[in-house]
Amino acid sequence: MNKENTLNVRRLVGAIFLALGAFFGFVEAQSVSSVAMFGIVRDYQGFLYWFSAWGVGLAIWYFVTLKTPPNKKAERIVKIIFFIVIGLNVLFAFASGISNAGGFGIGLMIAYSIGCPWGKQGYKKHPYPVSKEKEAAED
């Protein structure tokens, strides 16, 4: 079987969870739009839009890169930025007393964690590509 053209199932599952979470986040944000004039409901709606936008972006990225080998540098950069930005927003949501939005952000972090590679070699069945310098050194 050609490893370069196989489907990355973990990435697919993560993308599906991110897309579903983003969809339901947008639906929830729209359902409170009639009462979201002031205060905590407006903040709740803002958090949901923010988290849902991240979910859509990451789901698209996962769907586009399902069959390509992971890029180690890109994966690390996205992982660091994502967990810092979303983590700070979750903390701010909990500090503002909007625990539902904070819980949604934690769910988004879990959905992203399902699909992203953990470990030095990448995914078990889809490792990071070996550079030509490392191949020459091994020979």
Backbone as numpy.savetxt, mean C-alpha at the origin, in Angstrom:
# Nx Ny Nz CAx CAy CAz Cx Cy Cz
9.15 -23.71 -16.04 8.31 -22.53 -16.04 9.20 -21.28 -16.04
8.85 -20.31 -16.80 9.61 -19.08 -16.90 9.31 -18.19 -15.70
10.30 -17.99 -14.82 10.08 -17.21 -13.61 9.80 -15.74 -13.90
10.29 -15.24 -15.02 10.14 -13.83 -15.32 8.74 -13.48 -15.79
7.93 -14.46 -16.16 6.60 -14.18 -16.68 5.50 -14.80 -15.82
5.80 -15.14 -14.59 4.79 -15.73 -13.71 4.10 -14.64 -12.90
2.92 -14.96 -12.45 2.11 -14.01 -11.68 2.56 -14.02 -10.23
2.75 -12.87 -9.65 3.12 -12.75 -8.24 1.81 -12.71 -7.44
1.47 -13.82 -6.82 0.17 -13.96 -6.16 0.06 -13.05 -4.93
1.14 -12.93 -4.14 1.08 -12.05 -2.97 0.80 -10.62 -3.38
1.42 -10.18 -4.46 1.21 -8.82 -4.94 -0.22 -8.65 -5.45
-0.76 -9.68 -6.08 -2.14 -9.64 -6.56 -3.12 -9.53 -5.39
-2.92 -10.33 -4.36 -3.80 -10.29 -3.19 -3.71 -8.93 -2.50
-2.49 -8.40 -2.35 -2.32 -7.07 -1.77 -3.01 -6.00 -2.61
-2.90 -6.10 -3.92 -3.54 -5.13 -4.81 -5.06 -5.18 -4.70
-5.59 -6.38 -4.61 -7.06 -6.53 -4.48 -7.53 -5.94 -3.17
-6.82 -6.22 -2.06 -7.21 -5.66 -0.77 -7.09 -4.14 -0.75
-6.02 -3.61 -1.35 -5.85 -2.16 -1.42 -6.96 -1.52 -2.26
-7.29 -2.12 -3.39 -8.33 -1.57 -4.26 -9.70 -1.61 -3.57
-10.01 -2.74 -2.92 -11.29 -2.83 -2.21 -11.36 -1.84 -1.05
-10.26 -1.74 -0.29 -10.23 -0.79 0.81 -10.39 0.64 0.33
-9.72 0.97 -0.76 -9.84 2.32 -1.31 -11.26 2.60 -1.79
-11.86 1.63 -2.44 -13.24 1.80 -2.93 -14.19 2.04 -1.76
-14.10 1.20 -0.73 -15.00 1.36 0.41 -14.69 2.62 1.20
-13.42 3.05 1.20 -13.08 4.32 1.84 -13.72 5.50 1.13
-13.67 5.49 -0.21 -14.33 6.55 -0.98 -15.83 6.53 -0.77
-16.42 5.34 -0.74 -17.87 5.23 -0.52 -18.23 5.78 0.85
-17.46 5.42 1.87 -17.73 5.91 3.22 -17.56 7.43 3.30
-16.53 7.95 2.64 -16.31 9.40 2.65 -17.46 10.12 1.95
-17.97 9.56 0.89 -19.10 10.18 0.19 -20.38 10.07 1.00
-20.52 9.01 1.79 -21.76 8.85 2.56 -21.87 9.88 3.68
-20.75 10.41 4.14 -20.82 11.43 5.19 -20.70 12.84 4.62
-20.70 12.97 3.30 -20.49 14.29 2.70 -21.63 15.26 2.99
-22.82 14.75 3.21 -23.94 15.66 3.47 -23.87 16.29 4.86
-23.17 15.64 5.78 -23.05 16.19 7.14 -21.64 16.66 7.45
-20.77 16.64 6.45 -19.37 16.98 6.69 -19.08 18.45 6.48
-19.88 19.30 7.06 -19.65 20.73 6.91 -18.55 21.21 7.86
-18.60 20.80 9.09 -17.68 21.32 10.11 -17.19 20.20 11.01
-16.13 20.48 11.69 -15.68 19.66 12.81 -15.14 18.31 12.48
-15.44 17.40 13.36 -14.82 16.08 13.33 -15.26 15.25 12.13
-16.46 15.44 11.65 -16.93 14.69 10.49 -16.15 15.12 9.25
-15.85 16.40 9.15 -15.05 16.91 8.03 -13.63 16.33 8.09
-13.05 16.26 9.28 -11.73 15.67 9.44 -11.75 14.18 9.08
-12.80 13.49 9.52 -12.96 12.07 9.21 -13.00 11.86 7.70
-13.77 12.69 7.01 -13.88 12.58 5.56 -12.52 12.86 4.90
-11.80 13.83 5.40 -10.49 14.15 4.85 -9.50 13.01 5.01
-9.49 12.38 6.18 -8.62 11.22 6.39 -8.99 10.07 5.46
-10.28 9.83 5.29 -10.70 8.74 4.40 -10.27 9.00 2.97
-10.42 10.23 2.50 -9.96 10.55 1.15 -8.45 10.36 1.01
-7.70 10.80 1.99 -6.25 10.68 1.97 -5.82 9.22 1.93
-6.38 8.41 2.83 -6.01 7.00 2.88 -6.47 6.27 1.62
-7.64 6.61 1.11 -8.14 5.95 -0.10 -7.29 6.31 -1.31
-6.83 7.54 -1.38 -5.97 7.93 -2.50 -4.66 7.14 -2.48
-4.09 6.96 -1.31 -2.89 6.13 -1.20 -3.19 4.69 -1.60
-4.35 4.18 -1.17 -4.73 2.81 -1.53 -4.88 2.63 -3.03
-5.49 3.60 -3.70 -5.66 3.52 -5.15 -4.29 3.55 -5.84
-3.45 4.46 -5.42 -2.13 4.57 -6.03 -1.30 3.31 -5.89
-1.29 2.75 -4.69 -0.52 1.52 -4.47 -1.15 0.32 -5.17
-2.46 0.27 -5.23 -3.12 -0.83 -5.94 -2.79 -0.78 -7.42
-2.80 0.41 -8.01 -2.42 0.54 -9.42 -0.99 0.09 -9.63
-0.10 0.52 -8.74 1.30 0.13 -8.85 1.46 -1.39 -8.75
0.74 -2.00 -7.82 0.80 -3.46 -7.68 0.25 -4.16 -8.92
-0.89 -3.68 -9.45 -1.46 -4.31 -10.63 -0.54 -4.18 -11.85
0.13 -3.05 -11.98 1.02 -2.84 -13.13 2.26 -3.73 -13.03
2.74 -3.98 -11.83 3.99 -4.72 -11.66 3.78 -6.17 -11.24
2.64 -6.75 -11.57 2.37 -8.13 -11.16 3.34 -9.15 -11.75
3.72 -8.96 -12.99 4.55 -9.96 -13.68 6.00 -9.52 -13.85
6.36 -8.38 -13.33 7.74 -7.93 -13.46 8.51 -8.22 -12.18
9.82 -8.43 -12.30 10.60 -8.64 -11.07 10.63 -7.36 -10.24
10.61 -7.48 -8.92 10.57 -6.28 -8.09 11.89 -5.51 -8.16
11.78 -4.21 -8.08 12.93 -3.32 -8.06 13.24 -3.01 -6.60
14.39 -3.44 -6.14 14.72 -3.35 -4.72 14.71 -1.90 -4.22
15.32 -0.99 -4.98 15.39 0.41 -4.55 14.01 1.04 -4.51
13.20 0.80 -5.53 11.86 1.38 -5.58 10.98 0.83 -4.45
11.09 -0.46 -4.21 10.29 -1.08 -3.13 10.64 -0.47 -1.78
11.92 -0.29 -1.52 12.34 0.28 -0.23 11.91 1.73 -0.09
12.05 2.51 -1.14 11.67 3.93 -1.07 10.17 4.05 -0.81
9.37 3.31 -1.56 7.92 3.37 -1.36 7.54 2.87 0.04
8.18 1.82 0.49 7.88 1.27 1.81 8.18 2.28 2.91
9.32 2.94 2.84 9.70 3.92 3.87 8.74 5.12 3.84
8.52 5.67 2.66 7.63 6.83 2.56 6.22 6.47 3.00
5.73 5.33 2.55 4.36 4.92 2.88 4.18 4.78 4.39
5.05 4.02 5.04 4.86 3.78 6.47 5.07 5.04 7.31
5.95 5.93 6.89 6.11 7.18 7.64 4.88 8.07 7.47
4.45 8.28 6.23 3.32 9.18 5.97 2.02 8.63 6.55
1.73 7.38 6.27 0.48 6.80 6.77 0.53 6.62 8.29
1.68 6.22 8.81 1.81 6.07 10.26 1.57 7.38 11.00
2.15 8.48 10.48 1.93 9.78 11.11 0.47 10.21 10.99
-0.16 9.94 9.87 -1.57 10.27 9.72 -2.46 9.44 10.64
-2.11 8.18 10.83 -2.87 7.34 11.77 -2.73 7.88 13.19
-1.50 8.25 13.57 -1.30 8.82 14.91 -2.08 10.12 15.07
-2.07 10.96 14.04 -2.82 12.21 14.10 -4.32 11.95 14.18
-4.80 10.95 13.45 -6.23 10.61 13.50 -6.62 10.14 14.89
-5.79 9.29 15.50 -6.10 8.84 16.86 -6.01 9.99 17.86
-5.03 10.88 17.68 -4.90 12.02 18.58 -6.07 12.99 18.42
-6.65 13.06 17.25 -7.80 13.93 17.00 -9.12 13.30 17.45
-9.06 12.07 17.89 -10.27 11.40 18.35 -11.07 10.76 17.25
-10.46 10.53 16.11 -11.16 9.92 14.97 -10.63 8.49 14.83
-11.08 7.63 15.71 -10.54 6.27 15.74 -10.95 5.45 14.51
-12.10 5.74 13.92 -12.51 5.00 12.72 -11.55 5.24 11.57
-11.14 6.48 11.37 -10.19 6.80 10.30 -8.82 6.20 10.62
-8.42 6.22 11.87 -7.16 5.61 12.27 -7.17 4.11 12.02
-8.28 3.47 12.32 -8.42 2.04 12.06 -8.37 1.74 10.57
-8.96 2.61 9.76 -8.90 2.44 8.31 -7.46 2.55 7.81
-6.70 3.49 8.39 -5.29 3.63 8.02 -4.47 2.41 8.40
-4.76 1.83 9.55 -4.06 0.61 9.96 -4.42 -0.54 9.02
-5.68 -0.62 8.62 -6.08 -1.64 7.65 -5.36 -1.47 6.32
-5.17 -0.22 5.91 -4.43 0.07 4.69 -2.98 -0.39 4.82
-2.39 -0.16 5.97 -1.00 -0.60 6.19 -0.91 -2.12 6.16
-1.88 -2.82 6.69 -1.89 -4.28 6.66 -2.04 -4.78 5.23
-2.95 -4.16 4.46 -3.15 -4.56 3.06 -1.88 -4.34 2.25
-1.18 -3.23 2.50 0.09 -2.99 1.80 1.14 -4.00 2.21
1.17 -4.34 3.49 2.15 -5.30 3.99 1.97 -6.68 3.40
0.75 -7.04 3.06 0.51 -8.35 2.45 1.20 -8.45 1.10
1.20 -7.37 0.34 1.72 -7.42 -1.02 3.17 -7.03 -1.19
3.76 -6.33 -0.23 5.14 -5.87 -0.44 6.14 -6.94 -0.03
7.34 -6.93 -0.65 8.34 -7.94 -0.31 9.00 -7.64 1.04
9.14 -8.68 1.84 9.83 -8.56 3.12 11.02 -9.51 3.06
12.17 -9.01 3.29 13.36 -9.84 3.26 14.40 -9.26 2.32
15.60 -9.78 2.42 16.71 -9.25 1.63 16.66 -9.68 0.18
16.05 -10.82 -0.13 16.02 -11.30 -1.50 14.73 -10.97 -2.23
13.79 -10.33 -1.58 12.51 -10.03 -2.22 11.48 -11.10 -1.88
10.64 -11.42 -2.84 9.65 -12.47 -2.63 10.31 -13.84 -2.74
9.69 -14.85 -2.15 10.26 -16.19 -2.18 10.34 -16.72 -3.61
9.26 -16.60 -4.38 9.23 -17.10 -5.75 9.63 -16.05 -6.78
9.72 -14.79 -6.37 10.09 -13.70 -7.27 11.17 -12.84 -6.60
12.41 -13.33 -6.58 13.47 -12.56 -5.92 13.87 -11.33 -6.72
14.60 -10.47 -6.05 15.15 -9.30 -6.74 16.12 -9.77 -7.81
16.19 -9.07 -8.94 17.15 -9.47 -9.98 18.58 -9.33 -9.46
19.42 -10.30 -9.85 20.82 -10.27 -9.45 21.56 -9.38 -10.44
22.37 -8.46 -9.90 23.09 -7.56 -10.78 24.20 -8.30 -11.52
24.63 -7.76 -12.63 25.67 -8.40 -13.45 27.01 -8.44 -12.72
27.26 -7.47 -11.84 28.51 -7.45 -11.07 28.56 -8.63 -10.11
27.41 -8.94 -9.46 27.36 -10.06 -8.52 27.52 -11.38 -9.25
26.89 -11.49 -10.45 27.03 -12.72 -11.23 28.48 -12.94 -11.64
29.18 -11.88 -12.03 30.59 -12.00 -12.43 31.46 -12.35 -11.24
31.13 -11.84 -10.07 31.91 -12.15 -8.87 31.71 -13.60 -8.43
30.52 -14.14 -8.66 30.24 -15.53 -8.28 30.93 -16.52 -9.19
31.16 -16.13 -10.46 31.80 -17.04 -11.42 33.25 -17.11 -11.21
